[in-house]
Amino acid sequence: MAAGSNKSRAIVLLSGGMDSCVCAALAARDYTTAALHISYGQRTEDRERESFLAICQRLNIQDKLIVRNEALRVIGGSALTDENIAVPTADPIGHSLRHDIPVTYVPFRNAHFLSVAVSWAEVLGAGKIFIGAVEQDSSGYPDCRPAYYEAFNQVIQTGTKNGTIEIVTPLIRLRKAEIVSLGLELGAPFDLTWSCYSRQDQACGVCDSCVLRLRAFAAAAARDPIPYATIDQVTQS
């Protein structure tokens, strides 16, 4: 967006994945948008950062901030941050919304991300913070529930200077296939995104995140434009 735009300001948390990319496209359409990326020692952090920068360029998001969070890697407890915990493969046939918490959950990660975003929003004068949290068809992470963001907005109202910053979660109640369809309507650059939990050269095609993504594109009758090392045909049905 041009510096002289009359649109109000927003921040988007942009990991480089499919959901955050669609969120970024929504934010860039309606707001003068700044993009925040947080590396936290995850297995694919270099590839995710590459996607972040490429998406910002494609969407013409000029104001960018990359932050390194050391705490989450040191704390560990997740397959994404601890090399001693294997990234599990998903069941492509029976995969559905989980009721347990998978080992890919990074303990209270989104609170760390949102805290940085709120601090930056206060400095920039941004009124909205977009995050691509999804409850439906997700991996069952507790920090992707609507109640979590309702509570966090209460914290912001109480703990910031003006109390007017709001976290918005436009995708939270959508199915993954609906997110794909919305992204295609918006022209979101899916070809630049990265969702794989374990590899940085080609998406593995078998981790939880890859399977959810592949099934979403198949359900939306669309082709996923990124390369995969393995694609089970069941995920395409």
Secondary structure, 3 states (H helix, E strand, C coil): CCCCCCCCEEEEECCCCHHHHHHHHHHHHHCEEEEEEEECCCCCHHHHHHHHHHHHHHCCCCEEEEEECCHHHHHCCCCCCCCCCCCCECCCCCCCCCCCCCCCCCCCHHHHHHHHHHHHHHHHCCCEEECCCCCCCCCCCHHHCHHHHHHHHHHHHHHCCCCCCEEECCCCCCCHHHHHHHHHHHCCCHHHCCCCCCCCCCECCCEHHHHHHHHHHHHCCCCCCCCECCCCHHHHC
